[in-house]
Amino acid sequence: MNPAITDVLLEAVKLLFTAGVPLALAGLAGGIIAGFLQSVTSIHDAAIGYSARLLSLVIGLYLTLPLLEHGFADLWTLVGSVTR
């Protein structure tokens, strides 16, 4: 396999984990906090858990968006250098 293609695939996998792990942890934290608050207050409505997870994912995406933008720019620059 061409080493340049291997570099592109490696960067893509790194970007996948850079994008996915913080968002997954944000959703996990939102779910845990919502579950804890539901058990403390005895309000067991599913909408509260969904909205808390959605809010935590939106906040996580907002905080990681500059990092993702930089990662995608680097990836597409690398792809552009391979295709030339």
Secondary structure by P-SEA (a helix, b strand, c coil): ccaaaaaaaaaaaaaaaaacaaaaaaaaaaaaaaaaaaaaaccccaaaaaaaaaaaaaaaaaaaaaaaaaaaaaaaaaaaaaac
